[in-house]
Amino acid sequence: MERTIVLTGVSSGIGLHTAQYMLNRGYHAFGSVRKAADGETLQTKLGKNFTPLLFDVTDAGAIAKAVKVVESKLDGENLTAVVNNAGVCSPAPMLHVPLDEVRQAIEVNCIGVLAVIQAFAPLLGAKPDAQGTPGRVVNITSVNGAVAIPLFGGYNASKFAAQAINDSLRRELSIYGIFVSAIEPGQVATGMQGKINFDSLEERYGNTRLWPAFEGLRDGYNTGKLIPLTDVSKKIMLAIESSKPKADYPMHILWRLNQLLPTKMMDSLLNKFTGVDKCKRF
C-alpha cells in the first residue's frame, strides 16, 4: 500500500522541504499551493509522486475540491497523514497592531488548520464505517503557541488557539485511532526572516516606545541561530511513522523554560530576550 500525505503550504520553506523529504522516503505527497503556476512548477520539480492541490486554507470550497482529488487517487485506502504547515507571521506590538492583521493571522493559522482537518478527516479514517489503518494529523504550531513572546502578539494569539485545537482534536480523534501531534519550532531557516520589511515596520511603529526592541529584532534575525529545515522535517516524520508518536515535539528551549520558571521570571526573561526591557518610559 502506498503511503500518502497531504501537506499545506508547500510553495516554500517547511512545506517544500518536508514534501521533498517525504518523497525521498517513498511517500506520495499532495501539497497545497495558492497559485496554479506554483503547482505546475512544483510538479515539474518534484516529479510524478507529487500532486499539487490548489487551495487556500481560508477557502472552504477550494478545500472541498482538493479532498475529492485526493479521494479519487486513494482508491479506498486511508491517507497516511495530514500535515498543517501553512501560516502567516508578522511582528507587531499588541497595543498598535491593526485588528485586521490579527484577524488574518487567526483565520490562517487557527481556523485554517481546523478547516483542513475537518475536510480531510474522513480520508484519515474518522468515520463510522472506517476500515484499514487510521491516518495521523501533524500540526506545525510554534513555541509561540505556548509562550507569548513580545512583539508577536497577534501571531501568539493565533498559535495559542491552534495549539488548543490540536490538543482538543488529539483527545477527540483518539476514538478513531488517529494520533494528533504538534511540532513546536522557534525560528526556522526558511528565508522568511529576510522577507520582513523593517522599513515598513518603522513607518508603522517607529514612533512607538517599543521601536528600540524592533531594532534588536532586526539584528537578531541576522545571528544565524535558526533551526535547520531538516530538523523540522525529521520531527514531522517521527510524528507520522513512530509507533508511539508524542503529543508535542518542542524545538525551542523557551517551551521548556515556560513550564519550569515562575511567571514573573519568564516575563523578565522574555523582555530581555526581545529587547523590550530597553524600551523604558521617556
DRENDO-1510 file (C-alpha; in Angstrom, 1 decimal, always signed):
<recs>
REC; n; res; u; v; w
REC; 1; MET; +0.0; +0.0; +0.0 .
REC; 2; GLU; +1.4; +3.4; -1.0 .
REC; 3; ARG; +1.9; +5.9; +1.8 .
REC; 4; THR; +0.2; +9.2; +1.2 .
REC; 5; ILE; +0.5; +12.6; +2.8 .
REC; 6; VAL; -1.3; +15.9; +2.4 .
REC; 7; LEU; +0.8; +19.0; +3.3 .
REC; 8; THR; -0.4; +22.6; +3.3 .
REC; 9; GLY; +1.8; +25.4; +2.2 .
REC; 10; VAL; +4.3; +23.6; +0.1 .
REC; 11; SER; +5.4; +26.5; -2.1 .
REC; 12; SER; +8.5; +27.2; +0.1 .
REC; 13; GLY; +10.0; +26.8; +3.5 .
REC; 14; ILE; +9.0; +23.9; +5.8 .
REC; 15; GLY; +6.3; +22.7; +3.5 .
REC; 16; LEU; +8.5; +22.3; +0.4 .
REC; 17; HIS; +11.4; +20.8; +2.3 .
REC; 18; THR; +9.0; +18.3; +4.0 .
REC; 19; ALA; +7.4; +17.4; +0.7 .
REC; 20; GLN; +10.9; +16.6; -0.7 .
REC; 21; TYR; +11.9; +14.7; +2.5 .
REC; 22; MET; +8.8; +12.5; +2.5 .
REC; 23; LEU; +9.0; +11.9; -1.3 .
REC; 24; ASN; +12.5; +10.6; -0.7 .
REC; 25; ARG; +11.0; +8.2; +1.9 .
REC; 26; GLY; +8.7; +6.7; -0.7 .
REC; 27; TYR; +5.5; +8.8; +0.0 .
REC; 28; HIS; +3.1; +10.2; -2.5 .
REC; 29; ALA; +2.8; +13.8; -1.4 .
REC; 30; PHE; -0.3; +16.0; -2.1 .
REC; 31; GLY; +0.7; +19.6; -1.5 .
REC; 32; SER; -1.4; +22.8; -1.3 .
REC; 33; VAL; -0.5; +25.9; -3.3 .
REC; 34; ARG; -2.4; +29.1; -3.8 .
REC; 35; LYS; -1.4; +29.7; -7.4 .
REC; 36; ALA; -1.7; +27.3; -10.2 .
REC; 37; ALA; +1.6; +28.4; -11.6 .
REC; 38; ASP; +3.3; +27.3; -8.4 .
REC; 39; GLY; +1.7; +23.9; -8.6 .
REC; 40; GLU; +2.9; +23.4; -12.2 .
REC; 41; THR; +6.5; +24.4; -11.2 .
REC; 42; LEU; +6.5; +22.1; -8.2 .
REC; 43; GLN; +5.0; +19.2; -10.3 .
REC; 44; THR; +8.0; +19.5; -12.6 .
REC; 45; LYS; +10.5; +19.9; -9.8 .
REC; 46; LEU; +9.2; +17.1; -7.5 .
REC; 47; GLY; +8.1; +14.5; -10.1 .
REC; 48; LYS; +5.3; +12.1; -10.6 .
REC; 49; ASN; +4.8; +11.2; -6.9 .
REC; 50; PHE; +3.8; +14.8; -6.1 .
REC; 51; THR; +0.3; +16.1; -6.8 .
REC; 52; PRO; -0.4; +19.8; -6.4 .
REC; 53; LEU; -3.7; +20.8; -4.7 .
REC; 54; LEU; -4.9; +24.3; -5.5 .
REC; 55; PHE; -6.5; +25.9; -2.4 .
REC; 56; ASP; -6.1; +28.5; +0.3 .
REC; 57; VAL; -6.7; +27.3; +3.8 .
REC; 58; THR; -9.3; +30.0; +4.3 .
REC; 59; ASP; -11.3; +28.8; +1.2 .
REC; 60; ALA; -13.7; +26.0; +2.3 .
REC; 61; GLY; -14.9; +25.4; -1.3 .
REC; 62; ALA; -11.5; +25.0; -2.7 .
REC; 63; ILE; -10.5; +22.7; +0.2 .
REC; 64; ALA; -13.6; +20.5; -0.6 .
REC; 65; LYS; -12.5; +20.2; -4.2 .
REC; 66; ALA; -9.0; +19.2; -3.1 .
REC; 67; VAL; -10.5; +16.5; -0.9 .
REC; 68; LYS; -12.2; +15.0; -4.0 .
REC; 69; VAL; -8.9; +15.0; -5.9 .
REC; 70; VAL; -7.1; +13.1; -3.1 .
REC; 71; GLU; -10.0; +10.7; -2.5 .
REC; 72; SER; -10.0; +9.7; -6.2 .
REC; 73; LYS; -6.4; +8.8; -6.0 .
REC; 74; LEU; -6.6; +6.9; -2.8 .
REC; 75; ASP; -8.8; +4.2; -4.3 .
REC; 76; GLY; -10.5; +3.4; -1.0 .
REC; 77; GLU; -7.3; +3.4; +1.1 .
REC; 78; ASN; -6.8; +5.8; +4.1 .
REC; 79; LEU; -4.5; +8.8; +3.9 .
REC; 80; THR; -1.3; +8.2; +5.9 .
REC; 81; ALA; -1.2; +11.7; +7.3 .
REC; 82; VAL; -2.3; +15.3; +7.0 .
REC; 83; VAL; +0.3; +18.0; +7.9 .
REC; 84; ASN; -0.9; +21.5; +8.6 .
REC; 85; ASN; +2.0; +23.9; +7.8 .
REC; 86; ALA; +0.5; +26.9; +6.0 .
REC; 87; GLY; +0.8; +30.0; +8.1 .
REC; 88; VAL; +1.4; +33.8; +8.3 .
REC; 89; CYS; +3.6; +35.8; +10.7 .
REC; 90; SER; +4.3; +39.5; +11.0 .
REC; 91; PRO; +5.8; +41.1; +14.1 .
REC; 92; ALA; +3.8; +43.9; +15.6 .
REC; 93; PRO; +3.2; +45.4; +19.1 .
REC; 94; MET; -0.1; +44.3; +20.6 .
REC; 95; LEU; -1.0; +47.8; +21.5 .
REC; 96; HIS; -0.7; +49.1; +18.0 .
REC; 97; VAL; -1.3; +46.2; +15.6 .
REC; 98; PRO; -4.2; +46.7; +13.2 .
REC; 99; LEU; -7.0; +44.4; +14.2 .
REC; 100; ASP; -7.5; +43.1; +10.7 .
REC; 101; GLU; -3.9; +41.8; +10.8 .
REC; 102; VAL; -4.8; +39.8; +14.0 .
REC; 103; ARG; -7.9; +38.5; +12.4 .
REC; 104; GLN; -6.0; +37.4; +9.3 .
REC; 105; ALA; -3.4; +35.5; +11.5 .
REC; 106; ILE; -6.2; +33.7; +13.4 .
REC; 107; GLU; -8.1; +32.9; +10.2 .
REC; 108; VAL; -5.0; +31.3; +8.5 .
REC; 109; ASN; -3.1; +29.9; +11.5 .
REC; 110; CYS; -6.0; +28.7; +13.5 .
REC; 111; ILE; -9.3; +28.4; +11.6 .
REC; 112; GLY; -7.5; +27.2; +8.5 .
REC; 113; VAL; -5.9; +24.3; +10.5 .
REC; 114; LEU; -9.4; +23.2; +11.7 .
REC; 115; ALA; -10.9; +23.6; +8.2 .
REC; 116; VAL; -8.3; +21.3; +6.6 .
REC; 117; ILE; -8.6; +18.7; +9.3 .
REC; 118; GLN; -12.4; +18.7; +9.2 .
REC; 119; ALA; -12.3; +18.3; +5.5 .
REC; 120; PHE; -9.7; +15.5; +5.3 .
REC; 121; ALA; -10.6; +13.6; +8.5 .
REC; 122; PRO; -12.8; +11.0; +6.8 .
REC; 123; LEU; -9.9; +10.1; +4.5 .
REC; 124; LEU; -7.8; +9.5; +7.6 .
REC; 125; GLY; -10.4; +7.1; +8.9 .
REC; 126; ALA; -12.6; +9.4; +11.0 .
REC; 127; LYS; -15.9; +8.0; +10.0 .
REC; 128; PRO; -18.3; +5.3; +11.4 .
REC; 129; ASP; -17.5; +2.7; +8.7 .
REC; 130; ALA; -13.8; +3.3; +8.6 .
REC; 131; GLN; -11.5; +0.4; +7.7 .
REC; 132; GLY; -7.8; +0.0; +7.4 .
REC; 133; THR; -5.0; +1.7; +9.3 .
REC; 134; PRO; -6.0; +5.1; +10.7 .
REC; 135; GLY; -4.0; +8.1; +9.4 .
REC; 136; ARG; -2.3; +10.8; +11.5 .
REC; 137; VAL; -2.5; +14.5; +11.9 .
REC; 138; VAL; +0.6; +16.7; +12.4 .
REC; 139; ASN; +0.2; +20.4; +13.1 .
REC; 140; ILE; +3.1; +22.9; +12.9 .
REC; 141; THR; +2.2; +25.1; +15.7 .
REC; 142; SER; +5.1; +27.1; +17.3 .
REC; 143; VAL; +6.9; +27.9; +20.5 .
REC; 144; ASN; +4.6; +30.9; +20.3 .
REC; 145; GLY; +1.7; +28.6; +20.9 .
REC; 146; ALA; +2.9; +28.1; +24.5 .
REC; 147; VAL; +5.0; +31.3; +25.1 .
REC; 148; ALA; +3.6; +34.7; +24.4 .
REC; 149; ILE; +6.7; +36.3; +23.0 .
REC; 150; PRO; +6.7; +40.1; +23.0 .
REC; 151; LEU; +6.2; +41.9; +19.6 .
REC; 152; PHE; +4.4; +38.9; +18.2 .
REC; 153; GLY; +1.0; +39.3; +20.0 .
REC; 154; GLY; -1.3; +38.5; +17.0 .
REC; 155; TYR; +0.8; +35.6; +16.0 .
REC; 156; ASN; +0.9; +34.4; +19.6 .
REC; 157; ALA; -2.9; +34.5; +19.8 .
REC; 158; SER; -3.3; +32.5; +16.6 .
REC; 159; LYS; -0.8; +29.9; +17.6 .
REC; 160; PHE; -2.2; +29.5; +21.2 .
REC; 161; ALA; -5.6; +28.9; +19.5 .
REC; 162; ALA; -4.0; +26.5; +17.0 .
REC; 163; GLN; -2.4; +24.6; +19.9 .
REC; 164; ALA; -5.8; +24.4; +21.7 .
REC; 165; ILE; -7.4; +23.0; +18.5 .
REC; 166; ASN; -4.6; +20.5; +18.2 .
REC; 167; ASP; -5.0; +19.3; +21.8 .
REC; 168; SER; -8.8; +19.0; +21.6 .
REC; 169; LEU; -8.5; +17.0; +18.4 .
REC; 170; ARG; -5.9; +14.8; +19.8 .
REC; 171; ARG; -8.3; +13.7; +22.5 .
REC; 172; GLU; -11.4; +13.5; +20.4 .
REC; 173; LEU; -9.8; +11.7; +17.3 .
REC; 174; SER; -8.4; +9.0; +19.6 .
REC; 175; ILE; -11.7; +7.2; +19.4 .
REC; 176; TYR; -10.9; +6.5; +15.7 .
REC; 177; GLY; -7.3; +5.5; +16.5 .
REC; 178; ILE; -6.0; +8.7; +14.9 .
REC; 179; PHE; -2.9; +10.2; +16.6 .
REC; 180; VAL; -2.5; +14.0; +16.5 .
REC; 181; SER; +0.8; +15.7; +17.2 .
REC; 182; ALA; +2.1; +19.2; +17.3 .
REC; 183; ILE; +5.6; +20.3; +16.2 .
REC; 184; GLU; +6.6; +23.5; +18.1 .
REC; 185; PRO; +9.7; +25.1; +16.5 .
REC; 186; GLY; +11.2; +28.5; +17.1 .
REC; 187; GLN; +12.8; +30.5; +14.2 .
REC; 188; VAL; +13.4; +28.1; +11.3 .
REC; 189; ALA; +15.8; +28.7; +8.4 .
REC; 190; THR; +13.0; +29.2; +5.8 .
REC; 191; GLY; +14.1; +32.5; +4.3 .
REC; 192; MET; +11.0; +34.2; +5.9 .
REC; 193; GLN; +13.3; +36.3; +8.1 .
REC; 194; GLY; +14.7; +38.1; +5.1 .
REC; 195; LYS; +11.3; +38.9; +3.8 .
REC; 196; ILE; +10.3; +41.0; +6.8 .
REC; 197; ASN; +10.2; +44.6; +5.7 .
REC; 198; PHE; +11.7; +46.6; +8.6 .
REC; 199; ASP; +11.4; +49.9; +6.7 .
REC; 200; SER; +7.6; +49.3; +6.6 .
REC; 201; LEU; +7.6; +48.3; +10.2 .
REC; 202; GLU; +9.4; +51.5; +11.1 .
REC; 203; GLU; +6.9; +53.6; +9.2 .
REC; 204; ARG; +4.1; +52.0; +11.3 .
REC; 205; TYR; +5.8; +51.6; +14.7 .
REC; 206; GLY; +8.9; +53.8; +14.6 .
REC; 207; ASN; +7.2; +56.5; +16.8 .
REC; 208; THR; +6.1; +54.0; +19.5 .
REC; 209; ARG; +8.1; +53.3; +22.6 .
REC; 210; LEU; +8.6; +49.7; +21.6 .
REC; 211; TRP; +10.6; +50.6; +18.4 .
REC; 212; PRO; +14.0; +50.0; +20.1 .
REC; 213; ALA; +13.0; +46.4; +20.6 .
REC; 214; PHE; +12.3; +46.1; +16.8 .
REC; 215; GLU; +15.8; +47.3; +16.1 .
REC; 216; GLY; +17.1; +44.5; +18.2 .
REC; 217; LEU; +14.8; +42.1; +16.4 .
REC; 218; ARG; +16.3; +43.2; +13.1 .
REC; 219; ASP; +19.8; +42.3; +14.5 .
REC; 220; GLY; +18.5; +39.0; +16.0 .
REC; 221; TYR; +17.4; +37.8; +12.6 .
REC; 222; ASN; +21.0; +38.1; +11.4 .
REC; 223; THR; +22.5; +36.0; +14.1 .
REC; 224; GLY; +22.2; +32.7; +12.2 .
REC; 225; LYS; +20.7; +30.9; +15.2 .
REC; 226; LEU; +17.9; +29.3; +13.2 .
REC; 227; ILE; +16.6; +25.8; +13.3 .
REC; 228; PRO; +17.6; +23.8; +10.1 .
REC; 229; LEU; +14.7; +22.7; +7.9 .
REC; 230; THR; +15.9; +19.1; +8.1 .
REC; 231; ASP; +15.4; +19.1; +11.8 .
REC; 232; VAL; +11.7; +20.1; +11.4 .
REC; 233; SER; +11.1; +17.5; +8.6 .
REC; 234; LYS; +12.6; +14.8; +10.8 .
REC; 235; LYS; +10.2; +15.7; +13.6 .
REC; 236; ILE; +7.3; +15.5; +11.2 .
REC; 237; MET; +8.5; +12.1; +10.0 .
REC; 238; LEU; +8.7; +10.9; +13.6 .
REC; 239; ALA; +5.2; +12.0; +14.3 .
REC; 240; ILE; +3.9; +10.1; +11.3 .
REC; 241; GLU; +6.0; +6.9; +11.5 .
REC; 242; SER; +6.6; +6.4; +15.2 .
REC; 243; SER; +4.7; +3.5; +16.8 .
REC; 244; LYS; +4.1; +5.8; +19.8 .
REC; 245; PRO; +4.1; +9.4; +18.5 .
REC; 246; LYS; +4.5; +12.1; +21.0 .
REC; 247; ALA; +1.8; +14.7; +21.6 .
REC; 248; ASP; +4.3; +17.5; +21.4 .
REC; 249; TYR; +7.7; +17.9; +19.7 .
REC; 250; PRO; +9.0; +21.2; +21.2 .
REC; 251; MET; +12.1; +22.6; +19.4 .
REC; 252; HIS; +13.0; +25.7; +21.4 .
REC; 253; ILE; +14.3; +26.0; +25.0 .
REC; 254; LEU; +11.7; +28.7; +25.8 .
REC; 255; TRP; +9.0; +26.0; +25.6 .
REC; 256; ARG; +10.6; +24.1; +28.4 .
REC; 257; LEU; +11.5; +27.1; +30.5 .
REC; 258; ASN; +7.9; +28.3; +30.4 .
REC; 259; GLN; +6.9; +25.1; +32.2 .
REC; 260; LEU; +9.6; +25.4; +34.8 .
REC; 261; LEU; +10.0; +29.1; +35.7 .
REC; 262; PRO; +7.7; +31.4; +37.6 .
REC; 263; THR; +5.6; +33.7; +35.5 .
REC; 264; LYS; +7.4; +36.9; +36.6 .
REC; 265; MET; +10.7; +35.4; +35.9 .
REC; 266; MET; +9.6; +34.4; +32.4 .
REC; 267; ASP; +8.3; +38.0; +31.9 .
REC; 268; SER; +11.7; +39.4; +32.7 .
REC; 269; LEU; +13.5; +36.7; +30.6 .
REC; 270; LEU; +11.3; +37.4; +27.5 .
REC; 271; ASN; +11.6; +41.1; +27.8 .
REC; 272; LYS; +15.3; +40.8; +27.9 .
REC; 273; PHE; +15.4; +38.2; +25.2 .
REC; 274; THR; +13.4; +40.6; +22.8 .
REC; 275; GLY; +14.8; +43.9; +24.0 .
REC; 276; VAL; +11.6; +45.1; +25.4 .
REC; 277; ASP; +13.4; +45.8; +28.7 .
REC; 278; LYS; +15.3; +48.6; +26.9 .
REC; 279; CYS; +12.1; +50.4; +26.0 .
REC; 280; LYS; +11.8; +52.4; +29.2 .
REC; 281; ARG; +9.4; +55.3; +29.6 .
REC; 282; PHE; +10.8; +58.6; +28.3 .
</recs>
